[in-house]
Amino acid sequence: MPAEATTKSGSAWAPFRHGAFAVLWTATVISNIGTWMHDVASGWLMTSLSPSPLMVALVQAATSAPVFLFALVAGALADLASRRKLLTTVMVLLFLNTLALAALVLTERVTPWILLLFTFISGTGAAFVAPAWQAIVPQLVPRSDLQSAIALNGVGINISRAIGPALAGAIIAAIGIAWPYLINAVSFLVVVAALAWWRPPEAPPSDLPAERFFSAMRAGLRYVKASRSMQSTLVRAVAFFLFVSAFWALLPLVARQELNGGPQLYGIILGAVGVGAVGGALFLPWLTRKFDADQLVAMGTLGTALVLVVLALIKRTDTAIIASLLAGACWITVLSRLNVSAQLALPDWVRARGLSIFITIFFGAMTLGSILWGQLATKIGIPNTQLIAAAGAVIAGLLSWRFKLLQGEGLNHSSSAYWPQPLVADEIAMDRGPVMVTIEYEIDPASAADFLAAICDLKASRQRHGAYAWGVFEDVAKPGRMLEYFIEESWVAHMRHHQRTSVLDREIQQRVIAFQRSGVEPRVTHLLAPEPDRPHPAEPPGIDDSLL
């Protein structure tokens, strides 16, 4: 295995040896503490403004729906523009939005729908932050520390979850519900300062024009559609998040109505989730040596289902806190495995777009689940809803078991510069297309079945890089002569394919070329669609059109 493809890490704390990771991680933890304070304040404020289970669940939905709606757009922007500048701009806008909400709360002008509107705007900011933030992680640490870095990001989020809710509950009880919003506004400026300090590595130069926005979005969707590893990760994500969203959506009502508690109890329960998640993250290196990713996700799903059952059947504060510790450990275990599986499936050129699709599925499932469980709790009660969600999580886990995680582990997505530049007679306009590439193979007819099995993997490779049509044909007059073709939308798209061909693509193609007859090279031909305004050749002399 190439060194750059190695994913094992010697220490859970190794990423902190890299200064950029340590600084940005610390700033993120501070900001996330403010965000959790904000979220607790919003959830608790809504129980005061409108105690309906549906309205309380809509706070969670308003947070997650924008990520579902805008994450793909954000992912394309993060791959096309400077991720550092994008993050800085969004953080400043979030500062202004949160400051305005704090002013409305201080002056007692906030209503349930105004709260949902500002929550939606905050969620939109999170939608533009998430793909860019996750995509810069491989820029902060070497690949060998990537899994540990992702786990430490989870630790940071859950340290924030442990501190933020408890702090928010105390602050709300002591000095008022507006103060968590004010503190959160200031926390965004800490991230802005950290981003101003960070100097990301220079992107490799390219002589190709910048990728267009909608073309970049289509490329991201095509890549994920053709990636078995990403598809399996997304299926497992839906199976988990759709049902586990019941825990998060109903938790404020569990604290207030089921346990008859106040904001401090709600903060303590959320803090217990955070403590459990931190503990789970610290044990993850040991767990990953004992169990594979699929087993860990199954264990996390069963643990979360158990938590929902306990909260539904036992109405004790101490039991709820202990169950929340388990919920946090299960949450970080599953989330980190799914995130690592998505990261390892993606090359850097499409990383933010691919992660944005993962985030879209994540928050889409959370949004749909929050609305579903909130509406169901209104009709049949909170405990019955929790029991149904627990049963659904177990069934979905069983049904999705065949979709395996970490299929991208050990695959090398770094550029190989494997393809030579195509020979052309004249200069070609970059936007001209479509382009059809044909490759002629001469193989032993007795090996045709094995050749066709190998070339199916090549089909997925072509499609991941933008081919929208692919096929293979056999010459009926000459057994063993095979013709592969694929079509891309423009000449510049094909030139990007040349630049992005990875070590993995080279290995797949070499397995196909191994069937080639000795001493004969595959013949590659590039064909362009004729230009509409190009004059057609004159008719041959002596042909009368009227006779045709």
C-alpha positions, 0 to 999 in steps of 0.5 A: 500500500502506498504511504499516502494511502495509509489511514491508521494513526498511532495516537488519538492526539497526533493531529495536535502536533500540527499548529494549524489544526490546534488553533482552528480546533480551539477556535471551533470549540469556543464557537461551538460552545456559543452555538450550543448556548444559542440552540439551548436558548432557542429550544427553551424560548420556544417552549415558553412562546409555544409549548406545542410539540410540533413548534418545538420540533420545528426549531430543530427542523429550522436548524437542519432544513437550510443545510439540506437545501443549500449544502450542495451549493455550498459544497460547489462554492467551497471547491471553486473559491477560497475555503478560507475566504468563504468561511470568514465571510459566513462567520461575519454574517452569522455574527450580525444575524445573532446580534440582531436576534439578541436585540429582539430577545432583549426588547421582548419583540420575538415571536415563535415565527421570528425565532424560527426565521432567525434560526433558519438564517443561522442554519443557512450559515451552517450550511455554507460552513459545514462542507468547507470546514470539513473539506479543509481537515485534510489540509491541516493534517497528513492522511495518516492522522485523518481519522484521528483529526475527524474524531477530535473534531467530534470530541471538540463538538461534544466538549462544546455540547458538554459545556455550552448547554449547562452554561446556557441553563445557568446563564438563562436562570441567572441573568436572562435568555438573551445572553446566550445569543450575545455570547454566541455572536462574540464567539464567531469573531474568535473563528474569524481571528483564527482564519485570519491567522491560518495560511492554507497551502497554495493550490496547484496551478492549472492552465485550465479555465475556472470551473463553472458553478453549475457544471461543478455541481453536476460533477459532484453529483456524478462523482457520488452517483458513480462511487459505491463507497459514497452510496453505501455511506449515504444509505447508512446515514439515512438509516441512522439519522432519520430515526435518531432525530427523534431523540434530539427533536423531543429532548426539550419536551422530555426535560420540561414535560416528562421530567417537569424540569427547567432550563438547568435540567435541559442544559444538564441533560445536553451536557451529559450527551456531550460528556458521553460523546467525549468519552466515546471519542476517547475510546474510539481508537481502542474500539476501532482496533477491536471492531470494524466500522460496520460493527461500530455503527450497529452498536451505536444504533442499538445503543441509541434505540435503547436510550429512546426506550429508556426515556419512554418508559422510565421518568426519572431525572437520574436515569435520563442523565445516564441514558444521555451519556450513552446517547452521546457515546453512540452518536459520536461513534456512528457520526465519526465512522460515517464521516471517515467513510465519506472522507476516504471515498473522495479525492480533494478536487471534489471533496467539498461537493461530495461532503456537501451531499453527505451533509445534505442527506444528514440534515435532510434526514434530521429535518424530515425526522424532526417534523415527523416525530414532532407531529407524531408526538402531538397525536400519540404522545412523546413516549409512544413516539420514542418507542416507534423511533427506536424500533425503526432505528433497529429495523433500518439498521438491519435492512442497510447492513449489506451497504458496507462502510470504509470501502474507500480505505486504502484507495489512493485518490492523489493525481497520477498524471497518467494520461498523456496530452491528446494529439490535436491538429488545431487549437480547440475551443475549451467549451466545444463539445461533446467529446467522445473518446474511444479505446481499441483493445486487442485481447485473447477471445478466450479472456473476453469474460474476464476482460468485460468484468474488469472493464466494468470497474473502469466504467465507474472510473470514467463516470466519476470524472464526468462521462455521461455515456459509456459502452463497450463493443466487440468487432463481429469480424475480428474476435478479441477486438474490443472498442470502449467509448465514453462521452464527456460534455466539453473539451475542458471537461475532458482536459480536467479528466486528464488532470484528475486521473488518480493513482486509483484510476491508473490501477483500475485501467492497468488491470484492463490493459493487462488483457491486451495482446503482447506487443500491441498498444491500445489505440486511443482516439479523441472525437469532437462533435462538428461545430454548427457554423463550420461549412460542410465539404463540397459535394463530389463532382458529377453527383446530381442531387436530384437523383438522390 
